[in-house]
Amino acid sequence: MVKVGIIGVGTVGTSVVKILEKNRDIITARAGKEIRVVKGVVRDLSKKRDLTIPLTTDPYEVTDDPSIDIVVELMGGVEEAYKIVRRALENKKAVVTANKALLAYHRYDLKELAQDIPFEFEASVAGGIPIIKALREGLSANHIEAISGIMNGTCNYILTKMAQERVAFDEVLAEAQELGYAEADPTFDIEGYDAAHKLLILASIAYGIDAKPEDILIEGITNIDKLDFEFAQEFGYAIKLLTIAKKRGNEVELRVHPTLVPKDRMIAKVDGVMNGVSVIGDVVGETMYYGPGAGGDATASAVISNIIDIARGGKCSPMLGFKRPLESGMRLAAKDAIETKYYLRFVVEDRPGILAKIASIFGEYAISIESMLQKPSCEGLANLLLSTHQTTENAIQKALEDLKQQEFLKQEPAMIRMEE
């Protein structure tokens, strides 16, 4: 028998316990051993729970129990979770976690501590989609050229509704909160941090990149306007919050931001609360992974798959996908060196010569305009929507700084990056 202790018996932890009981026969057959949760850790023992396992408020009753084989960390947070997981590893216990924030900051520390102790984290990225197993195992013969992911269901739900119904961001966010798709404080989701943590985990497996959230470009969806979807519709794009990893020689761009994506790309068709990840390998080409990215059962499914892998007793894959450092040595590209196309929205005086002045400022930074759409605003003003040809982040930011000084510009300009 494999004995499991769960630290954090909330929505996901409860699902893990119930699925292990409900599907005991098939799980035992697949693992070759019975798997049983023997202890759970909660914050409040007085809260009513439909569970029969022994509960405690002390996580060290799990990490220090010599009879427990696998510690499952589902408590969330960063530093306290780090201390508890370290303790489990120091006690030579296998660890399974769904904690993306923990891994965004401490994955390399934990890798060094774990060494040959199984440490699995499939549920930390995209919920029920087995993207980590795909990168570590299924695509291990490939140089990964690019990853594009929709890995936050809250943002994807909001952007899908805005696109389909042309409603304002604040209105859709309120609806998402009522439906339980968004937290009471949605900042972590809508500002892109949740998706960024997941991207950093995938980037370590794909490229061996040790970056922290503050090292990469992260932008949320709060400035997206209904007008942006009119431009997208006119020119054949969808707007998605994308996590992007892109290999350029020995450098890798890592970024999270709203993105205009051609509607015929597979990733553009992922709508609602669903997640999707596109991975391009130099050998296999593009592969696409689609499924639920959150929710108790979907996340629990990934947690239990890791428990089964460990229970089988075979050698688990290297935690971050590499048995030794990559000889070519990939490094993180600077934020201002990012190269892509850009969409911009301006509110300007509605008079002749304005577009020529904008084009002139762009020309100073070798930026050329690819397409343009004008929409009426209030009296005397116009909404100017345009896209550029490929340029650098550094150039577009300098051009925007110059444009903000112009009297004909009547509101802060908005910008969305574009991917082909």
N, C-alpha and C positions, 0 to 999 in steps of 0.2 A: 504494500500500500504506500502511496505517496501522500504525505500529509502537507496541507497548505494552510498558511495563515494569511489573512487579508487585512491590511492596514488601510482603513477607510471603507467601511461597509455602507456606502451611500447608494445612489441609483445604480452605478455600474457594479459595485461590489455585491449588492443584493442580486443583480441579474446573474453574476458569476456563480453564486451559491445555488440559485434556483436551476440554472441550466445544467450544472454538474449533477444535480439530483434528478432532474427531469430526463436527461439524456445519458444517464449513467451507463446503460448497457453498451451503447455504441462508443461512448468515450473510453470505457474500459477496454473494449475490443481494439480500438485504435491505438491506445496508449500501451496496451499489454499489462497494465496494472490498474487497480482501483485508485481513483483520485478522490480525496476527501478533505473538505475544509474543516479544520479542527478548532480554529479560533479566529475571531474577528475583532477589529479595533474600531470603536466609534467615539464620537465626542461626547455624546449624551446617552447614558444608559437608561434614562427614564423614558426616552422616546420609544413609542410602540413600534415594533417591527415584526413582520410575519416570517420570522426565522427561528430555527431551533439550535443553531450553533452557539457555543459559548462566546460571550462578548466581554470585552474589557475596554478601559479607556487608556491603557498603558501600552504603547507600541512595542516597548522593549520586552513585554511578555511574549511577543511573537518573535522578535529578532533574536532573543536569547534563549528561546525554548529549544533544547537539544533534539526534541522529537520532531520538530517541524523541518521539512525538506525544502520547501519553496515559500519565499516571502513575496506576496503580491502587494505592491504599493499603489494605492488608488486615492491617497489623501489630498493630492494636489499641493500647490505651493512650491517653493524652491529650497530655501536653506534648511528648514526643519525636515523636509523630506530627504534632503541630501544627507543630513546627519543620521537619519534612520536607515537609509539604504546602505550607507557606509558601514554601519554597525552590522547589518545583515551580511554583507560581503566579508567583513572581518571575521564573522562567525562561520564563514565558508558555506553560506546558504545561497542557493540559486535565487535569482530575483527576476520578477516580471513586473513591469511598470507601464502605466498609460500616461505618465506625467511628462508632457512635452516641454513645459517650462523648466523642469529639472534638467532635462537632457539638453535644452538649448544653452544652458550655462555650464553644466557639469559633466557632459558626456565623455570628455576625454579623461577627466579625473577618474570617473567611474570605470572607464575601460582599463586604465592602468591598475586600478585596485582589483578589478574582477579577474584579469588574466584568463585562466581556464575555467573559472566558475561561470556557469551559464547565466547570462544577463540578457533578457529578451524584452522587447518594447514595441511589438507590432501595433498595439492599440494607440500608441502615441501620435500616429500620423494617419489621418483620413479614416478613423474609426474601423469599420468592418472591411475596408479594402486592403488586401495583403500586399501593399506597395513596398514595404521594407523587405519582405521575403523575395519579392520580384527583383529588387535592386541587388540584394546581397547574393542571391542564388541564381535565379532564372536568367538574369542579364549579366552575370559576372564575367562573361567573355568579351563584353563590349566596353569600348570607351563611350561614356555617356555624353552625347553632344549637347542635349538640352532636356530640361524638365519644365513643363508648364502645368501648374496645378490649381484647381479650384478646391481649396481645402478649408473653407469656412462656410458652413451652411447658412448661417445668419446673413452674411453679406450676399451670398448667392440668392437667397430668398428675396431680399430687399431689391437687388438689382433686377431680378426677373420680373417682379411685380411692377417696378418703375418702367421697365421696357414694355410690358404687355398692356398696362393700364394708364401710363403717362401720369402717374400720381407723384406727389412730392416726397422727398426722402423722409421727412419727419413723420408724415402720415403713415408710410409703410413701416417705419421703425416701430411706431406705436402699435400697429396691428401685429407685428412680429412678436412684440412683448406680450400682447394679450394671448397669442397662440402658444407661447412658451418657446418660440424659436430664438428669442433674444432675452438676455438677462435684464433685470431691472437696471443695472449699470452695464450697458453694452460696450463700454469703451474698448475693452480688450479685444473684442471681435471687430467692431466697425472701424477701428483705427489700424487694423492690420497686424497687431502683435501676435495674436493666436496663430495666424497663417505663417508669420515669420519664424516662429519657433519650430513649426513643422518643416519649413524649407531648410532650416539649418541642419536638422537631423538628416534629411535626405541628401544634402550637399556633402555631409561627412562620409556617407556611404558611397556616393557617386564619385567624389573627387578627393576625399581625404582633407577637406577644408575645415580648419578649426576657427570658426568665426562666431562672434556673439551678436545678439540682436542689434546692439548699438553700432556695429561695424557695417551694417548693410542699409540700403535704402528701403524705408518702410513708409507707405502712405495709405490712409484709409479712404473710405467712400463718402465721407460726410459732405464733400463739396460737389458731388455729382448732382446735376440739374436736369430737369425734364428736357431742356433744349438739347442736351448732349445726346439724348436718344433720338432726336430728330435728325441730327447729323449722322448718327450711326445707321439709322434706317435708310437715309438717302444714299449712303455710300457702301452699304452692305456689310456693316459691322455689328457685333454684339459687344456690350460692355460687361466685363467680368473683373472681379478682384482676383488677379493671378499671382501665384508664387512662381517666380522665374529663375531658373539656373541656366546659364548659357556659357558654354566653353568657347574661348577664343584663344587659340594657341595654348600657352601655359597659364592663362588667366581664366577665372570664372566670374561672370557677373551673377550676383545674388540680389534679388530685389522683389519687393511685394508692393503692388499698387493697382489701382483701377487700370484696366487695359482695354483698348479697342481691338477686337479680334475679328478677323473675317468670319462671316457667318457659316461658311462652308467648312471650317475647321472643326474637328470632332469636339474639341474642348469647348467651343462656343455653344454646343448643343446641350450642355449640362445645365439644367434649370432647377429652380426651386431650392429645396434644402439639400439636394444631392451634392456629392463630391465627385471630382474626376481628376485624374492625373495622366498626362501624356508624357511618355519618355521616349526620346530618340537615341538609339544606339547606333554606333558606326557599322555594326554588322547586321543587326536585325531590322533597322529602320525604326519607324514609329510604332509603339505599342500603347494601348489606352486602357486605363483601369477606372471603373465606374462603380459607385455604390453609396450606401449611407455613410456619412462621415461622423455621425454622433448618435447619441441615444444609448440607453442602457444595454439593450440586447446586442446591438451591432458592435459596440465596443467590447462587451463581455465575450462575444464570439472570438475576437482577436486575442483577448487575454487568455482564454481557454486554449486556443491553438498553441500559444507559447507554452502553457503548462504541459500540454500533451507532448510537445517536442522534447521538453526537459524530462518528462516521465519516461519517455522511450529509452532514455539512457545513452543515446548516441551523442556524438560530438556536435554541439551546436555551431552555427556559423560564427566567424569572428564578429564580435559585437558591432563594430563599425565597418565591416566588410573587407578589411585589409589585414593580412597576416604580417605584413611588413610594409614600411612606407613606400609610396609610389616613387620610383626612381626619377621620373620626369619632374616631380615636385610642382603640383598645382598651387597657385596663389590667388588670393581674392583680388579682383579688379577694383580699382578706386571708383567711388560713386560717380565722380564727375567724368569718368572715362566711358560710362555707359553709352552705347550707340543704338539709336532706334529712331522711328518716326514719332512725331508729336501732333496731337490735336490741341487747338487752343480756342478758347471762347472769350471774346472781348465785347464789352458794351461801350460803344463809341458814339461821338457826334455823327449824326446822319447828314454828311455833306461831302462833296467831291474831294478827292485827293487823300482820303484817310488810308485806304488800302495801299496806295503808293508809298505813304510815309512808313507804314508798318513794314512793307517789303524792303524799303531802303534800310531800315534798322536791322532787319534780318540779314540783308546783304552784307552788312558790316561784319557779320559773324559767319559768313558763307552758308547761310541757311536759305533754302529755296522753298517756295510755297507750291504744294502739289494740288490741292483742291480747296474750294471756298464755297460757303453758303451764307447768305444774309437773311436774317429774320427780323421783322419789325419789333421794336421795343415800345416804350412810351414815346410821346411826341418829341421829335427832335433827336431821338436816339435810335441806334440800330444794334442788333446782336450780330456780330461778325464771327462766324465759325469757320475755322480753316485748319488744314493739316499741312505738315511739312514733309519734304523728302528726308531721308536718313541724315541725322546729325548727332552731335554729342550732347550729353547732359550739360557739360560745361558751357557750350555755346548757347543752348536754349535758355539757360538760367541767366546768362549775361544779357541776352537780348531782352528777356522779360524785365530785368532790372532797368534797362534803358527805357522800355515802353512805359513802365510805371511812372516815369517822370513826365510823360507827355500829357498836355492839357486835354487833348481829344479823348483820352481814355477816362471813362466815368465810373468804372468799378474795377476792383481787383481782378486781373485776368485769371482764368481757370485753365488748367493744362492736364491732359490725359495722355499717357504714353500709348503707342500703337505697336502691335506685333503682327507680322505677316505670316 
